[in-house]
Amino acid sequence: MSTVQGLLERVVPGSSGKFVIEQKSTAGEDFFELDQLGEKVVIRGNNPISIAVGLNWYLKYHAGIHLSWNNMVAKLPDALPPVLHRERHETASAYRYDFNYCTFSYTMAFWDWARWEQELDWMALHGINLSLALVGTDAVWRNVLFRLGYSKEEVNEFVAGPAFQAWWLMNNLEGWGGPNTDSWYEGRIALQKKILKRMREYGIHPVLPGYSGMLPHNAKEKLGVNVADPGKWCGYNRPAFLQPTDARFQEIADLYYKEMNRLFGKADFYSMDPFHEGGNVAGVDLDAAGKAIWQAMKKNSRNAAWVIQAWGANPRSAMIRNLPEGDMLVLDLYSESRPQWGDPESSWYRKNGFDGHQWLYCMLLNYGGNVGLHGKMQHVIDGYYKAAGSPFGKSLKGIGMTMEGSENNPVMYELLCELPWRSSAFSKDEWLKGYISARYGKCTPRLWEAWVLLGNSIYNCPPRSTQQGTHESIFCTRPSLEAYQASSWSEMSDYYRPHDVIRAAALLLEEAEELKGNNNFEYDLIDITRQAVAEKGRLIYKVIRAAYEAQDKPLLRQASDRFLKLLLLQDRLLATRPEFKVGNWIGQARRLGGTPAEKDWLEWNARVQVTTWGNRQAADGGGLHDYAHKEWNGLLKDFYYLRWKTWLDRLNLLPDHDPAADIDYYSLEEPWTLQHAPYSSVKEGDCVETAKAVQRLLSEETENIR
């Protein structure tokens, strides 16, 4: 069975005989065609990925079926809707990239092969042909350090735990979340081999982590090498940076690549991100550093290209400008908000772009894996065509999804992945009609009205906004009289009318009886209703503040009780979908453990990441608390409720100052991270009936606020 036929049988079981798959190897741009041969639909393309995109296009725009990350199995009618006229799509985008380092921690830290296989199918269907592949890098480093003379205990102090490896691999921290078990390492090796095998079958180029000069912070004493100290990151010691002029740089790089090759084979793309997010470069010859990293990579794989993230000051121009063009691919990580490709209107404007190097237009969208609706729908479209038509467009080689956390906002990822396959600019409203019809099987007036409201409000964040992801739920913030955003660096602002979201949720509910059982619809119904409840919570919070400032004790008590009731109502609503349950996240972690102790360690990783993130110093002093907050069933009831009730009970005593100043929030939070009380990962309650009950209460709250 061919790779595409295997995909067909997984996503549309029993249907491969209804299609004719034709691979036409041709020079030039990637393409797919849809055609008809008798009763069979023909899908033609120049490689498996192009054919998979053609299959997805047919399912969406001919059969009314939308395959999403949590809805990857479809049922086709006995007679396929025919392709009445041959349809052809081409793309000039050589690369369509997937993943941020952070995605591997915020979303994928505990995925097994079944979940990875599903994701790889999704990637193929959406045209991804270049993907970061980090799984198992911890095992590479373990073996390299053993060969350098480090003990098992020393390795454990360096390699981070499963939920925090992204920041370790970006040279931000050491050891946090560990020590990892021997069985963990072996499991990661086996999983990565399966991932890479499927990627190569599809023709997805893996981007493996290359050697960037990282070493444990005690490398000078242990190895006698010359290192630079990049400083601290949010309270954590960064790994040391091996100076490029040190005689052992190439030796250690060779050792690293040999171990990577032995376990996972060579690649044509390697990712290296030295000095990420504020790393100190004092005393480092940046030109020499870039050349040393590049030379080590090319020595290992002569046709390889260096993939690097454009974030903040990185990549430093001095490090990349003297490297050969064609040997570097820059991910403009936050193109939709802070493009660095050369847009003079950007707050991160780089006059020379990426110094002639090839680059990708990327959408970051999500930070911390936070739950919430968000996007710049029309701006993402316009920004892509603006970049392509600019003087820097000649080095633009495609698009990339660089979200910190996935499994959210499916509409935005669908939009971005279609951009390369559409020949000219288009409007979001024009595109939304097709999206709705595919997602739900039809586009009714009420569904259309709901999505227009969303598209013109919460999915219409202003182009120049640098807001880091979703408009964060007030329920997830540490309470105070100045509570607004949950994470330290959100930069969020009130750019839409909350009542537009509340109205959109009500409109979806009006279609619920007709669409009951439609998985895509029911997911969206709960997600959009969840957003409406969060909006209502923020409105009631404003009443709490006003009542306190007026010293109106009865109103303060009433508003406080309403707020807590709404928070628990949100918990009940989200229990109806497994995607919004902390039990799903914790369950993934525990299932990977082979012993009770290993299960508990993995659960601790899972719990800490979504709450305090770090130890006290990192959470409070470093600002990392709630960075990866999640509006999830279980967390709302047992974690966020405790914080809010503690603060509200003290506020209702009408003190002369904000009681938040007297509350040690970390001491309230840490005990939850150490618990092992079970949480269910299966849905509880009927989502439509629960949404109806929630909407009734929202209507009552609206009257109360008025």
C-alpha positions in Angstrom: 0.0 0.0 0.0 1.4 3.4 -0.9 1.9 6.2 1.6 -1.1 8.1 0.3 -3.3 5.0 0.3 -2.4 4.4 3.9 -3.4 7.9 4.7 -6.7 7.4 2.9 -7.5 4.3 4.8 -6.7 6.0 8.2 -8.8 9.1 7.6 -11.6 7.7 5.4 -11.6 3.9 6.1 -12.5 1.7 3.2 -12.3 4.5 0.7 -9.0 4.0 -1.1 -10.7 2.1 -3.9 -12.9 5.1 -4.7 -9.9 7.3 -5.7 -7.3 7.1 -8.4 -4.0 8.3 -7.1 -1.5 9.5 -9.7 2.0 10.8 -8.9 3.5 12.7 -11.8 7.1 13.6 -11.1 7.8 16.9 -12.9 10.3 19.7 -12.6 9.1 23.0 -11.2 6.5 23.9 -8.6 4.5 21.6 -6.4 1.0 21.0 -7.7 -2.1 19.0 -7.4 -5.0 18.3 -9.7 -8.6 17.0 -9.0 -10.2 15.1 -11.9 -12.8 12.5 -12.6 -12.5 9.0 -14.1 -15.9 7.3 -14.3 -17.2 7.1 -10.8 -13.8 7.6 -9.2 -12.1 10.8 -8.2 -8.6 11.3 -9.5 -6.1 13.1 -7.3 -2.9 13.9 -9.1 0.3 15.5 -7.8 4.0 15.6 -8.1 4.7 14.0 -4.7 2.9 12.4 -1.8 2.5 15.7 0.1 1.0 17.5 -2.9 -1.4 14.5 -3.4 -2.4 14.7 0.3 -3.2 18.4 -0.1 -5.3 17.5 -3.1 -7.2 14.9 -1.0 -7.8 17.4 1.7 -9.0 20.1 -0.8 -11.4 17.6 -2.3 -12.8 16.6 1.1 -13.2 20.3 2.1 -14.5 21.9 -1.1 -16.3 19.0 -2.8 -17.4 16.6 -0.1 -18.0 19.1 2.8 -15.6 17.4 5.2 -13.1 19.2 7.4 -10.4 17.0 9.0 -9.1 18.8 12.1 -6.6 17.7 14.7 -9.3 16.2 16.9 -11.5 15.0 14.1 -9.2 13.0 11.8 -11.7 10.3 10.6 -14.4 11.0 8.1 -17.3 9.1 6.4 -17.9 9.5 2.7 -21.1 8.7 0.9 -21.3 5.6 -1.2 -21.1 7.7 -4.4 -18.4 10.4 -4.2 -19.4 13.9 -5.2 -17.9 14.2 -8.7 -15.3 16.7 -9.8 -17.2 18.3 -12.6 -14.2 20.2 -14.1 -10.5 19.5 -13.7 -9.1 21.7 -11.0 -5.4 22.5 -10.6 -3.5 24.3 -7.9 0.2 25.2 -7.8 2.4 26.7 -5.2 5.6 28.7 -5.5 6.3 28.0 -1.8 9.1 25.6 -1.7 8.7 25.0 2.0 5.7 24.8 4.3 7.1 24.5 7.8 5.6 23.3 11.1 6.4 23.8 14.8 8.1 26.0 17.3 10.5 24.5 19.9 7.9 25.3 22.5 5.2 23.2 20.7 7.2 20.1 21.7 6.7 21.0 25.4 3.4 22.9 25.6 1.5 20.5 23.4 3.5 17.4 22.5 5.5 16.6 25.7 3.6 13.4 26.3 2.4 12.3 22.9 2.6 8.6 22.1 2.9 7.1 18.6 -0.8 7.0 18.0 -1.1 10.7 18.5 2.0 11.4 16.5 0.7 9.3 13.6 -2.5 11.4 13.6 -0.5 14.6 13.6 1.8 13.5 10.7 -1.3 12.7 8.7 -2.7 16.2 9.5 0.6 17.7 8.4 0.6 15.9 5.1 -3.0 16.9 4.4 -2.1 20.5 5.0 1.0 20.5 2.8 3.7 20.5 5.5 7.0 19.4 3.9 9.5 20.7 6.5 9.2 20.1 10.2 11.1 20.5 13.4 11.8 17.1 14.9 13.0 17.3 18.5 11.9 14.1 20.0 14.9 12.0 21.4 17.4 14.9 21.4 17.7 14.4 25.1 19.0 10.8 24.4 21.6 12.2 22.0 22.9 14.7 24.6 22.9 12.0 27.3 25.2 9.8 25.2 27.4 12.7 24.1 28.0 13.8 27.7 28.8 10.3 28.7 31.5 10.3 26.0 32.8 13.6 27.3 33.3 12.0 30.8 30.2 13.3 32.5 28.6 11.0 35.1 24.9 9.9 35.1 24.3 12.4 38.0 25.9 15.2 36.1 23.9 14.4 32.9 20.7 14.5 35.0 21.6 17.9 36.3 21.9 19.2 32.7 19.1 17.6 30.7 15.6 19.0 31.3 12.5 17.1 32.0 9.8 16.3 29.4 7.6 19.4 29.9 10.6 21.8 29.8 12.9 20.5 27.1 12.1 23.3 24.6 13.8 25.9 26.7 16.8 23.6 27.5 17.3 23.1 23.7 17.0 26.8 23.1 19.9 27.4 25.6 17.6 29.0 28.3 17.9 26.6 31.2 19.4 23.3 32.5 17.9 20.4 34.3 14.5 21.7 35.4 11.9 18.9 35.4 14.4 16.1 35.6 16.0 13.8 36.3 14.8 11.7 33.4 14.7 7.9 33.7 16.6 5.4 31.6 13.3 4.0 30.2 12.2 7.6 29.2 15.3 8.0 27.1 14.8 4.6 25.4 11.2 5.3 24.7 12.1 8.7 23.1 14.6 7.0 20.8 12.0 4.4 19.6 9.3 7.1 19.1 11.6 9.4 17.1 12.6 6.6 14.8 8.9 6.0 14.0 8.3 9.7 13.5 11.2 10.1 11.1 10.3 7.0 9.2 6.8 8.3 8.5 8.1 11.8 7.7 10.5 10.4 5.1 7.8 8.2 3.6 5.7 11.3 3.1 8.6 13.4 1.9 8.6 15.7 4.9 12.1 17.0 5.5 12.9 16.7 9.3 14.7 19.6 10.9 17.0 18.0 13.5 18.6 19.9 16.3 22.2 20.7 15.3 25.1 21.7 17.5 25.0 25.4 18.5 27.9 25.5 21.0 25.8 24.5 24.1 27.5 22.8 27.0 26.7 22.4 30.7 27.4 25.5 32.7 30.4 23.8 34.4 32.1 22.9 31.1 35.1 25.2 31.8 35.9 23.3 35.0 34.9 19.8 33.7 36.4 20.0 30.2 38.9 22.7 30.4 37.3 24.6 27.5 36.8 28.3 26.9 33.2 29.2 27.3 31.0 32.3 27.5 28.4 32.8 30.2 25.1 33.8 28.5 23.7 34.7 31.9 20.3 33.8 33.4 16.9 33.3 31.9 13.9 34.0 34.2 16.0 33.0 37.2 17.5 29.8 35.6 21.2 29.4 34.8 21.6 29.2 31.0 24.0 26.5 29.6 27.5 27.7 28.7 28.4 28.7 25.2 31.6 27.1 23.8 33.7 29.8 22.3 34.0 29.2 18.5 37.8 29.9 18.8 38.2 27.0 21.3 40.3 24.2 19.8 37.6 21.6 20.9 34.6 23.3 19.2 34.7 21.2 16.1 35.7 18.0 18.1 32.6 18.3 20.3 30.4 19.2 17.4 31.7 16.1 15.5 30.9 14.0 18.5 27.4 15.4 18.7 26.6 14.9 15.0 28.0 11.3 15.1 25.6 10.4 17.9 22.7 12.1 16.2 23.5 10.3 13.0 23.9 7.0 14.8 20.5 7.2 16.4 18.4 9.1 13.8 20.4 9.4 10.5 21.5 12.6 8.7 19.2 15.4 7.6 19.2 18.2 5.1 18.1 20.8 7.7 19.4 21.5 11.2 18.0 23.9 13.8 20.4 26.0 15.9 19.4 29.0 18.1 22.3 30.3 20.1 21.7 33.3 22.3 17.9 32.9 22.2 15.7 35.4 24.0 18.2 37.7 25.6 21.3 35.5 25.9 24.4 37.6 26.7 26.8 37.7 23.8 29.5 39.8 25.5 33.0 38.5 24.6 31.7 36.3 21.8 32.9 36.9 18.2 29.6 36.5 16.5 31.0 36.2 13.0 33.3 33.4 14.2 30.4 31.8 16.1 28.2 31.7 13.0 30.9 30.3 10.9 31.9 27.6 13.5 28.3 26.4 13.8 27.8 26.5 10.0 31.1 24.7 9.3 30.3 21.9 11.8 26.9 21.4 10.2 28.3 21.3 6.7 31.1 18.9 7.6 28.4 16.5 8.9 26.0 17.0 6.0 27.4 18.9 3.0 24.0 19.8 1.5 22.4 20.9 4.8 20.9 24.2 5.6 20.8 26.0 8.9 17.2 26.7 10.1 17.1 29.6 12.7 14.3 31.4 14.5 14.0 35.2 14.1 12.9 36.3 17.5 13.9 39.5 19.3 17.5 40.3 18.4 18.1 36.9 16.9 19.6 36.0 14.6 22.3 38.7 15.1 23.2 40.1 11.8 26.9 39.8 12.6 26.4 36.1 13.0 24.7 35.4 9.7 25.6 38.1 7.2 28.9 36.4 6.1 27.4 32.9 5.6 26.7 31.7 2.1 23.2 32.4 0.8 21.3 29.1 0.4 22.8 27.6 3.5 20.4 29.3 5.9 16.6 29.4 6.2 15.2 32.0 8.6 11.9 31.5 10.3 10.3 35.0 10.7 8.7 33.6 13.8 6.1 36.3 14.4 5.4 37.6 10.9 1.8 38.5 11.7 2.7 41.0 14.4 6.4 41.7 14.6 7.8 40.9 11.1 11.6 41.1 10.7 11.8 40.4 7.0 12.1 44.2 6.2 8.7 45.7 6.8 9.4 49.3 7.8 6.1 49.4 9.8 7.2 46.7 12.2 8.4 47.3 15.7 11.1 44.8 15.0 12.1 46.4 11.7 15.4 45.1 10.2 16.5 47.4 7.4 18.3 44.6 5.6 15.9 41.9 6.4 17.8 38.6 6.8 20.9 39.8 5.0 19.9 38.0 1.7 19.1 34.6 3.4 16.0 32.7 2.5 13.1 33.0 4.9 9.6 31.9 5.7 6.5 34.0 6.6 5.4 32.4 9.9 2.4 32.8 12.1 3.0 32.4 15.9 -0.6 33.0 17.0 -0.5 31.0 20.3 1.7 31.5 23.4 2.0 29.0 26.2 -0.6 26.7 24.8 -3.2 29.1 26.3 -6.8 28.4 25.6 -8.7 31.1 23.8 -10.0 32.4 20.5 -7.6 34.8 18.8 -6.2 35.8 15.4 -5.6 38.4 12.7 -7.5 36.7 10.0 -7.4 39.3 7.2 -4.1 40.7 8.2 -2.4 37.3 7.9 -3.7 37.1 4.3 -2.7 40.7 3.5 0.7 40.4 5.3 1.7 37.3 3.3 0.9 39.0 -0.1 2.6 42.2 1.1 5.8 40.3 1.9 5.7 38.3 -1.3 5.4 41.5 -3.3 8.1 43.4 -1.5 11.8 43.6 -2.5 12.4 40.9 0.1 9.9 38.6 -1.7 12.5 37.1 -3.9 14.1 35.3 -0.9 10.7 34.3 0.6 10.4 30.6 0.3 7.1 29.7 1.9 5.1 29.8 5.1 5.4 28.3 8.6 3.3 27.6 11.6 5.4 28.5 14.7 2.8 28.4 17.5 4.0 27.8 21.0 1.0 25.5 21.6 -1.3 23.9 19.1 -4.7 22.1 19.4 -6.5 25.4 19.3 -8.0 27.9 16.9 -8.3 25.5 13.9 -9.6 28.2 11.7 -6.3 30.1 11.7 -4.1 27.2 10.9 -6.4 26.1 8.1 -6.2 29.7 6.7 -2.4 29.8 6.8 -1.9 26.4 5.2 -4.1 27.4 2.3 -2.2 30.6 1.5 0.5 29.0 -0.6 -2.0 27.2 -2.8 -4.1 30.3 -3.7 -2.8 32.3 -6.6 -4.0 35.8 -5.5 -5.1 37.8 -2.4 -8.7 37.1 -1.1 -10.9 38.3 1.7 -11.5 36.5 4.9 -15.3 36.7 4.4 -15.0 35.0 1.0 -12.8 32.3 2.5 -15.0 31.8 5.6 -18.0 30.6 3.6 -16.0 27.7 2.3 -14.5 27.0 5.7 -18.0 26.9 7.4 -19.4 24.6 4.7 -16.5 22.2 5.1 -16.3 22.4 8.9 -20.0 21.7 9.5 -21.2 20.3 6.2 -23.3 23.4 5.5 -23.3 27.2 5.9 -26.6 28.4 7.3 -27.5 32.1 7.8 -27.0 31.8 11.6 -23.6 30.0 11.2 -22.5 32.7 8.8 -23.6 35.5 11.1 -21.8 33.9 14.0 -18.5 33.6 12.1 -18.8 37.1 10.6 -19.1 38.4 14.2 -16.1 36.4 15.3 -14.1 37.3 12.1 -14.7 41.0 12.7 -14.0 41.0 16.4 -11.9 38.5 18.3 -10.3 37.2 15.0 -9.7 40.7 13.9 -6.9 41.8 16.2 -5.4 45.1 14.9 -2.4 44.6 12.5 0.0 46.5 14.7 -0.9 44.8 18.0 1.9 42.8 19.5 -0.5 41.0 21.8 1.0 37.6 22.7 -1.9 35.3 21.8 -5.4 35.1 23.1 -7.2 37.6 25.2 -6.5 35.7 28.4 -9.3 34.6 30.7 -9.7 36.6 33.9 -10.4 33.3 35.7 -6.7 32.3 35.1 -5.1 35.4 36.5 -3.6 35.8 40.0 -6.4 37.9 41.6 -5.9 41.6 42.5 -7.6 44.9 42.1 -5.5 45.3 39.0 -6.1 41.8 37.5 -6.1 41.9 33.7 -3.8 39.4 32.0 -2.7 36.0 33.4 0.8 35.8 32.0 3.5 38.4 32.6 4.2 39.4 28.9 0.8 39.2 27.2 0.6 42.9 26.1 -3.1 42.2 25.6 -5.6 45.0 25.0 -9.4 45.3 24.6 -9.5 45.2 20.8 -13.0 43.8 20.4 -16.5 44.0 21.8 -17.1 41.1 24.3 -20.8 41.1 23.4 -20.0 40.1 19.8 -18.4 36.9 21.1 -21.4 36.3 23.5 -23.8 36.9 20.6 -21.8 34.5 18.3 -22.1 31.7 21.0 -25.8 32.2 21.2 -26.2 32.0 17.4 -24.3 28.7 17.3 -26.5 27.3 20.0 -29.5 28.0 17.8 -28.1 25.5 15.3 -27.3 22.9 17.9 -30.3 20.6 17.5 -29.7 20.4 13.7 -25.9 19.8 14.1 -25.9 17.6 17.3 -23.4 14.8 16.9 -21.3 16.8 14.4 -17.9 16.7 16.2 -16.5 19.9 14.6 -19.6 21.8 15.5 -19.8 20.5 19.1 -16.1 21.4 19.7 -16.7 24.9 18.3 -19.9 25.3 20.3 -18.1 24.6 23.6 -15.0 26.6 22.7 -16.9 29.7 21.6 -19.3 29.4 24.6 -16.3 29.0 26.8 -15.0 32.3 25.4 -18.4 33.9 26.1 -18.3 32.8 29.7 -14.8 34.2 30.1 -16.0 37.5 28.6 -18.8 37.6 31.1 -16.4 36.8 33.9 -14.3 39.9 33.0 -17.5 42.1 33.0 -18.5 40.8 36.5 -14.9 41.4 37.7 -15.3 45.1 36.8 -18.5 45.2 39.0 -16.4 43.7 41.8 -13.8 46.5 41.5 -16.5 49.2 41.3 -18.3 47.8 44.4 -15.0 47.7 46.4 -14.1 51.3 45.4 -17.6 52.4 46.4 -17.3 50.4 49.6 -20.7 48.9 48.7 -20.6 45.7 50.8 -23.9 44.1 49.6 -23.0 44.6 45.9 -19.4 43.4 46.5 -20.7 40.2 48.1 -23.3 39.6 45.4 -20.8 40.2 42.6 -18.2 38.0 44.2 -20.6 35.1 44.5 -21.7 35.6 40.9 -18.1 35.5 39.8 -17.3 32.3 41.6 -20.5 30.7 40.4 -19.5 31.6 36.8 -16.0 30.2 37.2 -17.5 26.8 38.4 -20.0 27.0 35.5 -17.1 27.3 33.1 -15.6 24.2 34.7 -18.8 22.3 34.2 -19.1 23.4 30.6 -15.6 22.3 29.7 -16.1 18.9 31.3 -18.2 18.0 28.2 -15.2 17.9 25.9 -12.0 15.9 26.6 -9.9 18.6 24.8 -10.7 21.0 27.6 -9.9 18.7 30.6 -6.8 18.7 32.7 -7.3 15.0 33.0 -6.5 14.5 29.4 -3.1 16.3 29.8 -2.3 14.5 33.0 -3.5 11.2 31.6 -1.2 11.5 28.6 1.7 12.0 31.0 0.9 9.1 33.3 0.4 6.7 30.5 4.0 7.1 29.4 5.3 6.0 32.8 6.3 2.4 33.3 6.4 2.4 37.1 4.3 4.3 39.8 7.3 6.5 40.5 7.8 7.3 36.8 4.1 8.1 36.4 4.2 10.4 39.4 7.3 12.2 38.0 5.7 12.7 34.6 2.5 13.9 36.2 4.5 16.5 38.3 6.0 17.8 35.0 2.5 18.1 33.5 1.0 19.9 36.6 3.9 22.3 37.1 4.1 23.5 33.5 0.5 24.6 33.3 0.5 26.4 36.7 3.7 27.7 38.5 5.9 26.7 35.5 9.0 26.9 37.6 10.2 27.0 41.2 9.4 30.0 43.4 12.2 32.1 42.1 11.3 31.4 38.4 7.5 31.7 39.0 7.5 34.9 41.0 10.9 36.6 40.4 11.2 35.3 36.8 7.6 36.0 36.0 6.9 32.5 34.6 3.8 31.7 36.7 0.7 31.1 34.6 2.6 31.6 31.4 1.1 28.3 30.2 -2.2 28.7 32.0 -5.1 26.6 30.7 -8.8 27.3 31.0 -9.5 23.6 31.6 -12.0 21.6 33.5 -10.4 20.5 36.8 -7.9 23.4 36.9 -10.7 25.9 37.2 -12.4 24.0 40.0 -9.3 23.0 42.0 -6.7 25.6 41.2 -8.1 28.9 40.0 -11.2 28.8 42.2 -8.9 28.6 45.3 -7.0 31.7 44.4 -10.1 33.7 43.6 -12.1 32.6 46.7 -9.1 33.4 48.9 -8.8 36.9 47.5 -12.5 37.6 47.3 -13.1 36.5 50.9 -10.4 39.0 52.1 -11.7 41.7 49.7 -15.2 41.4 51.2 -13.8 42.5 54.6 -13.3 45.9 52.9 -9.6 46.3 53.8 -8.0 49.7 53.1 -5.5 48.1 50.6 -5.5 45.3 48.0 -5.5 42.0 49.9 -3.4 40.5 47.0 -0.4 42.1 48.7 -0.8 39.9 51.7 -1.4 36.6 49.8 1.5 34.3 49.0 0.1 32.9 45.8 2.9 30.5 45.2 2.2 28.8 48.6 -1.4 28.3 47.4 -0.3 26.9 44.0 2.6 24.6 44.7 0.5 22.0 46.7 -1.6 21.3 43.7 1.5 20.5 41.6 2.5 17.8 44.2 -0.8 16.0 44.2 -1.8 12.8 42.4 -5.6 12.9 42.8 -7.0 11.5 39.6 -8.8 13.6 37.0 -11.1 12.1 34.4 -10.1 12.4 30.7 -13.5 11.4 29.3 -16.4 13.8 28.6 -18.9 14.3 31.3 -22.4 15.5 30.4 -24.0 16.3 27.1 -22.3 19.3 25.5 -25.4 20.7 23.8 -27.6 20.5 26.9 -24.9 21.9 29.1 -24.3 24.8 26.6 -28.0 25.5 26.7 -27.9 25.7 30.5 -24.9 28.0 30.4 -26.5 30.3 27.8 -29.6 30.7 30.1 -27.4 31.7 32.9 -25.4 34.1 30.7 -28.6 35.8 29.7 -29.6 36.2 33.3 -26.1 37.7 34.1 -26.5 40.1 31.2 -29.7 41.4 32.8 -28.0 41.6 36.2 -25.1 43.6 34.8 -27.5 46.0 33.0 
